[in-house]
Amino acid sequence: PPPPPSPPAHTPSADSGPSPPSSPDSCPSDFGSDDSGSDDSGSDDSDSDDSGSDDEISFPYAEQPSLILDTLNEGISTSQPIGFYIDLEEAAPTLLISLSSGKAGLDLGDPDVYVKYEGFPEAGEAPVFDCVSFNSPNSHETCIIDNPQAGRYNILIDAYEGADVTDATLLASTSLFASSELCADMVQVRIQEVMSEEAKTDICNTLIETKARFETVLNENLSADKGVPVPDDLNDITNINIFASLSNHMSWVEHLWDSDNSSGIYFETAPTEWYHDSTILTFNALEWSGGRSVIRSLAHEYVHALDGRYNKEGGYNSTMGWWTEGLAEYIGTYYQRPYQMLLDANQDTKYSLSDITTPTISYGSFYDWGTLAVSYMIEEHPDFVKGLIANMRAGEWQTVSTQLAEFSTSYQEAFQTWQSTTLVSNFQASALPLTLEEPVQINGRGGWVYRFTLSAATPAMTINTSGGSTNVDLWVSKDLPAHPAIDQPVLCSSTTESSNEENCVIENPEPGTYYVTVGSDFSGADILDVYLSACTGTDCSVTLPEPMTTITPVEPYLPHWPEKGSLGTCSLIEPYGRSRQQVEGFTVSNTSEKDLQLYWINYSAGTKPSASFQTLAAGETFNSDYWVIGDRMMIGDLGGNCLGVAIVNDSQNSFVADAEFAKDAVDEAPIPVATAEIGSCELLSSYTRGDGYAPEFAVHNQSSTPVTLAWVNNNDGTLYYGNYGTLELGDSYAHSSWAVGDRMALMSSEGQCYGVLDLNDSSNIFVIDETLFE
């Protein structure tokens, strides 16, 4: 990987492109969401007439219970059940009821939210509701009712077991989703952006096709109960929430579901309980595809729902994460596409079946090695899979563990042989026909191989890829298809970095069968609207169709955010979405009489660094045009305390920190206290970078000796100075996007090493003092 992000002082981030999935695609079963009024939800329509009944008098309405759409009701605090209502004047695609932490960012106290149409919801052992949010987090509760009709919706906030609800904010909105439609009686598809009927039909068809593939793969030879839900599983409907962009996804998902996900995610909650839930959260990945519309991991996430519905008892089981992700990739992403499996099997680091199924590998490896293990079991040992699924459906998890341990030991050698033989054969047999002089469109992930026959000699032959999203590479071979994991001769390769304009020209080609391999340089990237063509003759070309229409992402602005151009509260220090569109100008003016500190808030972790990237003295103004829409800056005092947060947006990016804003600012910076020790220069060597971010990373120079910072390359231990800078007395460097295990060297201007920082997974505040130079 490249050096960790480290912008110059005026740049908040050096984010260079899409990241691989960094969050799990499933969640522990204690995370809940809403129920959309299904018959098994506990709903009781017998009390639907609320005109003058005794129930109306006893319902615990708040002093001012009426809500206004898209208007925050703030400062709700109670230790008793409390009720509100919203009157809809007309039908809508959805009704969103959101209870969240207030401006102070305090825990809610774990309440639950019940909603009922034209009646009164009830909590307790026999709850009554059309929608319930029965979550475990103490900061967010969300209910979504699909296709609500005009009328009154009563809302009950139940302070769970008498806990205090503190400073909560309640919001009712019908404007989040532009449509909500039931697809094939199995999924409720909510879409934030306005889509054509054709586009919505395509989404539904993708889901229908995914379920058909699921049943084809796990047929009666692999599952004795094909098509039969796990006993007592109530998740007959999966809710799919599709946001208009990555930034919308990250912002709304954090606010409504308390998740920092940035790649698409599936939640399954208590499938046999009355508060059961099956929810997918994903988005149109416009920021990653150059504005080309593609719903991120739609089939992959839906396989998770099918897997939970038909294969596995209970909620998410972390010990089966390799199966969960492996099956979703095998069926949902790379079905009958062996290019990627062959590439995965030939990585530098290899794992055994026991490593995968125990598991001892990292979560990120479930996507590739989990896919390999699942593929091997399904294709080579269907009887074993049949027994495995039977025990998973019955919840016999100890038996499952024993089965996997015995299988992994017995078949490890055969697993290795399968990788080096069957996978190669499968790839070679997967070549699709390519017609000379006619382009073929490539969409999807991973890689593709094509073949064509040259029947007569020709002076030259040209093979091109052109257009579309992200980056592909090209290989041309004769008689056998080429693959980057196979050591074999190729006639031509074109691997231009960060480009799809690949070109291979073969001079005086002989008649015969030729193979063209096109592969993505990142398995998680969506390849869209790329065209492959082959033609004969000198300087030949093929006319390509018109490219896909691109869409400019519409950036979110949530109701609880401050007015554009105004500084918000410190509760905005949270994960958020950011685009790639730079703003034309971003300023913060300090008109107070106190010095302030500026911090970039990490969009993925939702944290500020342990040290600021700039001090903004009294009367000074910060100016930059390097920030992108969505970025957030924390303005703090010299003590590192948060005073407020600026959200960079598409129009109002001039902020003022005045005397009122800075009235409580601390005037002196505290003396930094080290939480990690500086290591020796023997650490200037290769090492392994971890998966997560290194927390609280900051370097403070409290010595009179200038120290220059450099990243230690994890592959060979060489130094990369980049723009990390030199720290003088009193200077600090901090960043929140370095990885656990990363190393930073402390160097003199003459290249002498003073020490090396080895970043850990707990706290990484380093202090340079005179003892370092003794």
N, C-alpha and C positions, 0 to 999 in steps of 0.2 A: 504493500500500500504506500501511497505517497506520504510525505511528512504530515504530521497532524496540522490542522488548520491553525495558522498563526498570522493574523492580519497586521499590517502596520497600525500605528496608533490611531489613525483616523478611520479604520475599517472595522466594522463589527464582526465580520465573519469572512472566511474564504471558502465558503461552500461552493463546490465546483460542479455538482451534478447530483443525480439521484443516488441514494444510498441503498444498499441491500436491506431486506427486511431486518429490523433490529428488535422487533417486538414479537412475542409469541402470537400465533394465530388462534390460540384458544386461551381460556382463562379459567382459574379455579372456580369450582362450582358454587362458591358463596357470593359470586357477583350476580346480581339480578338486574332485571329491567322490567319492562311493562308487559301486561297482558292485554291484548286488544279486544277483549269482550268475547272470547270463544266460549262455547257452551259449558266447558269444564272449568271455568275460571272462578266459580263461586258466585257468579252474578245471579241475582234474583229480581225478576221484573215485576213481582207481585206488588211492590210498593212504589210503582212508577207514578202514581197519582199523588202529587204533593200539594194539591189545592186545599188549603185549610185543614190539613190533617194534624193530628197530635205530634207526628214525627217532625213536622216543620218547626214546631215550637221547641222540641227537645234537641234538635240538631245544634251542635255547639258553634253557631256562627260567630265570627269575630265581630268586633264593634263596628268595623266598616268592611263588610264581607264582599262587596261587589268589586270584581276585577275589570279592568279595561284592557282590551287586546293590545299586546306589544308594549305595555306600560308596566314598569317594575313596581311591585308592592314590596317595599323594603322594611327592614327593622322588625321582622316577626320574631318574637321571643315568647315561649310558652313552655310549661311543663305538663299541660293538659291538652287533650284533643281540641283542635280548633278548625272551624270550617269557613270556606269561601265559596263563591260561585262566579261563573262567567256565563253571560247570555249571548249566544250566537244569533245574529240576525239572519244569517244565511248559511247554507251548507258549504263545506270546505273540504279540500283533500285530506287534511289532518288537523287535529287539535293537539297542540303540545302544552303540557303542564310541567313546568320545571321549578323545582325547589333547590336552591343553591346557597352556598355561603355568601354572606354579605361583604361589605367593603372592608371589614376588618379581617376577613379570611378565617374566621373561627370555625371550629367543628360545629356541625349542625346538631349533634347529639343523637344521631341515628334515628330520625323519624321515618315513617313510611307514609306514602301518599296514595289515597284511594279516590277514584273519580267515578261518578255515576250520572247518567243522562236522565233528566226528568224524574229524579228520585234521590234518595239519600244513601250514600255509601256507608258501610259499617266495617269496623275492624273487629278483631277477636277470633275465636275458634271457628266461627261460621261467617267469614267475611262476605260482604256484599259489595260488588263493584263491577264496573265495566272495564276498568283499567286499574292496575296496582303497580306501584314501584316499591319493591320490598328489598332494597339494596343493603349491603353491609357497609359501604363507605360512609363516612360522617360528613360529607361535603356536597353530595349530589343525589337528587332523586328525580326521576324522569318518567312521565307517562305520555304515551302517544296514542290517541284514538284515531282510527282510520275512518275517513268519509263521514265525519260528524254531521248531523242534521241541525237545522235551526232549533233553538230551544235552550233550556238551562242545564248547565253541567255543574253539579255540586262537587266540591273538593274537600276532602277530609285529610288534614295533617295530623297523624297519630304520633304523639310523642311516645316512642316505644318504651314500654315498661317505666313510664314516668320520667324518662330522661329529659333534660332541658334542651329545647330548641332555642338556639341563640343567634340573634342577628341574621335571620334567614331572609332570602329574597325569593318571592314567588312571581312567576311569569306565565301568562297564558298567551299563546300565539297560534294563528292559523297560517302564517306566512312562511314557515321554514321550508315546507315541501310543496312543490308545484303540482305534484300528482301522487296518488297512492292507489295502486291497482293490484288485485289478486290475480296471480299467474297460475293457471292450471290447478287451482284449488290446493296449492301447496306452499306458495310464498307470497307474502305481501310486499310489493316492491314500492318503496317510497323514493322519489327522485327530487332532489332540490332544484335542479335547473329545469327550465322549460325545454322539453324534448319533443321531437316529432313523433307521430304515431308509429312510423316505421322504426325509429330508433328504440322506442319502448318495446315494440314487438321483437326486435333483435335481442334485447336483454332477456325477455321472457323465453325466447327460443333457446338461448344459451343455457338457461336453467333447465329447460325440458331436456335438452340434449345431454346435459351433465348427468341428470338423473338416469337417463337411458344408458349412458356409459357405465355409471355406477352399477346398474343391474346387469349389464353385459359382463363386466369384469367379475363381480361377485355373484356369479350365476349359481344355479342349483348344485353345481359340483363343488362350490366353495362355501355355500351357506345353505344349510338345510331349511332355513326360514327366510329364504329370499323374498323380499318385498313385505315382510311382516315386521312391524315395529317391535322394539324391545318391550317386554311385558310392562304394562302400566305407564309407559312413556306417553305424556300428554302433549308433547311439543309437535302437534300435527301441522302447525303453521310456523314457518320461519319468516321473521321480519327482516327485510333487507333495506338498509338505509344508505342511499347513494348520494354523496355530497358533490357539489359542483366543481370542486377542485381539491388539491391536496391541502391548501391553506384553510379552506372551509372545513374539510374533514378534521384536521388537527384541532382547530379552534372549537368547533361544535362538539366533537367527541370528548375533548377534555372537559368542557363545561357541562355536558349532559350526562356523560358516563364515567367521568373521572379517569380517563385513559390517556396516556401519552402516545398512543399508537400513531404511526406514520406510514403504514403499509397495507392496511386492511386487516380486520380482526373479526373473529367469531366468538360470541359468548353463549354458553349454555348454562342455564340455571335450573337446578332442582327439577329435573324433568318429570318426576312422579308426584310433585307437590302442587298445591293450588296456586302458588306463585311462580310456576314454571315459566321458562322463557327460552327462546331460541332467536338470537339476533346477530345479524351481520352488519358491520359498519365498513363501508368502503367509499370510493370516490372516483371521479373522472380525473385521470392522471395527466391533465393538460400540462402541468409544469414540467413533467418528465418526458413528454412526447412532442415538445415543440408546438403545443396547441392542438394536436390531433386527438380526437375523442377516443378514449379507451377506458373501460371500467376496470379498475385495478383488481386483479386476482378474483374475479367474480366466480368462476367455476371452482377455483381452489377453495374459497371460503364456503361455497355451498356444499362441497364434498364433506367438509367438517360437520355441517348440519346433518347430512345424510348418514355419516359415520356414527354420530351420536344417536340418531333416531333408530337405526337399524342394526348396529353392530355392538354398541357398548352400553352397559348398564350404568346408570348414575351420570354425574357430571364429568367434567374434564379430569382425566387421570394423568398426572405428570409423568409417571413411570412409562406411559405409553405414548409419549410425545413423538418418538421416532415413527410410530405407526400412524399417528394423527397427521403429521406433516408429510410423511412418505406417501401415504395413500392419497392425500390431497394433491400432491405433485404428480403422482403416477397417473391418476384418473383425470384430474382437473387441468393440468398444465402440459404434461409431456406424453399424453396418451398416444401410443404407437409412434413415438418420436425418439428413436434410440440414440440420436446424436448426443443429447445431453447426458444420458446415463453412461455412455462410453467416456465422455469427458470427465464426469464425476469420479468414475472408477480409476482414473489415471492421474489423480491429484498426487502431489508430493507426499502428503500425509495420508496414510491409509489406515482403515479401521477394520477390526474383526467383527463378526456377527455378535460376539459377546460384548464388545465395546458399544455396539449400536443398541442392542436390546436390553442391556443391563439397566439403564445406559450410563456410560461414563463419558460420552462425548458431549460437547457443548450444544446448546439449543440450536445454534446456527447450523450445526452439522446435520440436524434432523432433515433438513431440506434436501440434501444430496445423498448422504449415506443412509438416511431413513428410506428414501426412494429406492435405493439399490436393494436394501434388505426386503422391503415390501415386494418389489418386482420379482426378486429371486424366489421368495416364498410362493407368490401367486402363480408364477409361470412354471416353476419346477416342482413344487410340493403342494398341490391343491388340497390333498387330504389333510395335511397338517393345518393349513389355513382354515379348513372346515371345522376342525376340532377347536382351533384357537378362537374363532368367532363364536362358536357355541358356548364356550366358557366365558368369553367377554360378555355375551348377552345375559348370561346367568349371574354375572358379577362374581365369578369364582376367580378372583384376581391372584390368589396364591397359586392356584393350579396353573393359571396363565404364566406366572413367573417361572414355575417349574418346567412347563412345556418349553418355554423360550430358552431356558438355560440348557436343557438337554439337546434341543435342536441346534443351538448355536455351537455347542461343542462338537456334535456329531457331523455337522455339515460345513465346518469352516473351510476345509480344503476344497470341497466341491464349490463353495461360494467363490473362492479365489479363481478356480478354473473357469467357472461361469463368466467371471468378469473378463478374463483374457481370451475366451473363445466365443461363447454365445453372444456376448455383447458386440463383438466385432462382426460376427456373422449377421446379427440383426441389423446393424448399421449398414452393412454392405447391401443387404437385401431391401433396404428402405428407399432406394433411389426412385424418385418420381420422374415421369417423362417431361422433357423440355423440348419444345418445338423451335427449331431454328427460325430466326427472323420474327418471333412472336414473344413479347414480354410476358413474364409471370409475376404476379404480385405476391409478396411475402409478408405475412402478418403472424405474430405470435412471439414465442420465446425460444431460446436455445439455438438450434441449427437445423439446416435442411441439406439434402443432397439430391441432385438432379442428374439425369443422363440423357444424352442424345447421340445419334449415330451420324457420322460424317461419311457419306457414301462415295464421295469422289475427292480427288486432290483439289486443293485450292491454295492460292498464294498466301492467304492469311485467314485467321479466325480470331474474332474479338468477343470477349465475355465481359459484361459490365454488371455492376449493381449501381443503383442510383436512387436518390430521393429518400423520403421517409424519415423516421425518427431514430435516435440514438446511433449506434455504431455497429457495423458488421464487417467481417473479413471474408476473403474470397480465396479458394484454392481450386485449381484445375488439374485433373489427372487423366490418365488413359488406362482403360481396362479394369481398374479398380478404383473405387471412390477414396478420396483422400480425407483424412481426419487429423486435426492437430495433435491427437493423442497417439497416433499410429506413426511409427518411423518407416516412411516409405517415400520414394521419389515423387515429386510433383512437377508438372510442366511449368506451372506458374503459381505464384501466391501474391496476393495484394492485401496488405494489412495496414492501410493508412489509418493513423490514430485519429479518433474523433471524427470520422467521416464515413459516409456510405458510398462515396464516389470511388469505388474500387474498379480496377481495370486490368485485364489480362489479354495480351495479344500473343497468339501462337503463330509463328512464321512457318509456312510450308507444312501444315499439319498432315499427317498420313490419314487415310481413311480408317475408320474404326469407331469404337464406342468411347465416348468421353464422359467424364463425370465432373460436375461442378458442385462444390461444397460451399455453403454460405453459413457462417456462424457468428453469433453475437459475442462480443467481448465481455459481457456480463449476463449471467443466466437470468437475473431478475428483471432485465430490461424488456419492455414491450417494443418489439419491432413492428412498425406500422408503415404501410404504404411504400415499402421498398420494392423496387422492380429489378428483376434479374432478366438479362437478355443475352442471347448468343447469335452472332451473325457471321457470315463468310464474306471474304473479300477484303481488300485493302481500305482502311478508313471507313468501314461499314458502320451503320448505326441503325437503331430500331426506334420507331416512333412510340413514345410512351403516352398513356392516358393522362388526363388532367389530374394533378395531385389532389389529395384530400383537402377539404376546406379546413383551415385552422381557426381555432377559437381562442380569444384572449380571456384568461381566467378573470372572473369577477371576484374581487377580494372581499372577504367577510368583514362585517362590522357588527358585533354582537350587541344586544340591547344593554348589557351591563357595562359595556365599555364607555369611557368618557366621550364627550363631544369631540369631534375631530379638532385637533389643534390645542386641546386642553390636556393637562396632566392628570392621569388617573391614580388610583390608590395602589398600595403595595400588594393587594390581592392579585394584581395582574402579573406577578412573578409566578409563571406557570408555563407549561408547554404550550406552544402556539404554532401556527402555520406561517410560513414565509414564502414569498414568490421569488422569481429570479429577476423581476423588473426593478431596476434601480430608479430611485426617485431623483428628480432634478435638483432638489435641494432639501437639506434637513438641518435645522438650526435649533440650538437651545441657548437662550440668553439668560445669564445670571444677573438680574438687576438687584439682587439682595446685597447685603454688606458682608456676607459670609462666603468662604470658599466651599465649593461643593465637589463631589466626585461623580464621575460618569462610568457606568457599567453596562456592557452588553449582556442581555439575558439570553442564555442558551435556549434556542427554540425547541430542541429535542428533550433536554433534561429539565427545562423550566427552572433553571437555577442561575444565580449570578456568580461570577468568579469571586475568589477570595480577595482580590485586589482590583482596583479600578484600572481602566486603560488610560484615563486622563483626569487631571484635576482642572476644574473650571473655576478660576479665581473670580472674586467679586468684580462685577462690571464687565467680565469677558463673555464672548459668544462662541459657542462651538458651531463649526460649519463643516458639512460633508455632503458629497453627492455619491458616496460609495455604498450607502445603505440601501436595502431593498424593501419593497412594500411588505409590511407585516412585522418587520424587526421591532424589537422593544428595547428601550434604554431605561435603566434605573438611575434616578438621580438620588444620590445619597450624601450624607455629611462626611466629615473627616474621620468620624468614628466607624464608618462603614454601615451606618444605619440607613434604611430605606426611607426616603421622604415622599417619593412618587414615581410614576412610570409613564413614559411617553411611548405611544404606539405610532410607528411610522405608517402613514397611509398614502393614498394616491392623490391627495389634494392639499390638506392642511398639515404642513410639517414644520411649522415655526412654533416653538414652545418657549414659555417664559417662566423662569423660577424667580418669583418676586419675594419681597420681604415676608409676606404672609406665608408663602410656601416654605420658606427657610426658617421660620421663627423658632422651631425646636431643634435646629441643627446643632450638632456638637462641634466645637471649635478646634479640638485637638485630636490628632490621630493617635490611636493607642499604639503602644510598642508591640510589634508583632511577636507572637509566641509560636515557636516551631512545634509542629506535630509530627515531623518526619526528619530523619537524619540524612545529611549529605554523604553519599557513598564515595568510595575511592575511584581513581582513574582506571583501575583494573576492569571497571564495568564498560569500558570502551570496546565492546564486542557485540556480536550478533545476539539476538534475544527474541522471545516470542511476545507479540503484542496481545493483550487480552481483548475480550469482547466489549466490556463496558467502559464508560467514561471514568477517568480518575477523579475522585471527588476532591473539592477544596484545593485545587492546584494553584499555588502562588509561590513566587520567589521574591524575598525582600532582601535588599542589600543594606545592611546596617554597618558596613565597613567603609573605610576610606579608599579601598582599592576598586577600580572599575572592573566589572566582570562582564564578559561577552557570552551570550547564550547561543547554544547550537543543539540541534536535534541529533541524536545518535541513531543512525540508520539501523533498523532492526535486522536487515539482511546481512550486513557485513561490518557494522560497527563504525563506518565512516561518518564524518560530521557534515551536517547541513546547516549552514548559518542562516539562510533565508532572511527574514526580516524580524527576527526575535529581538535584536537590539543589544545594547550594552547598558548595564545598570550602574549608575553612579550611586554615591551615598544617598540613601533615602528613597531610591527608585524601587519600583516593584514591577514584576511581570505576572500576569495571571491569565488563564484561559480555561474554559470548561469543556473543551472538546478533545483533550488529549486522552489516550487510551490507558487503561490499567496496564502496567508493564512497560510503558514508554520510558525512554531515558533522555535526559537533557544534560549536556556537558557545560560546565562552568569554565570558561577559557580566558586567558590573558590576550591582549592585543597582539602578542608575538606568537600565539599558538600554544602556550603552555597550559596544560590541564590542571585545574585546581581541585576538581571533584566532579562527581556525576550524581544526578538526581534519578532515583529509580522509583517510578510512581506506583503507589499501592492502591488497594481498593477501599481504604478507610478514610484517611486524611493526608493531604500532601502540601502542607505549609512549610516551606523551607526558609531558613533565615541564615544569611551570609554574615558572619562577623569576623573579627580579626583572628580568631583561633583557626580559621580555615587556612591561613597563610603562614602559620607557625611551622 
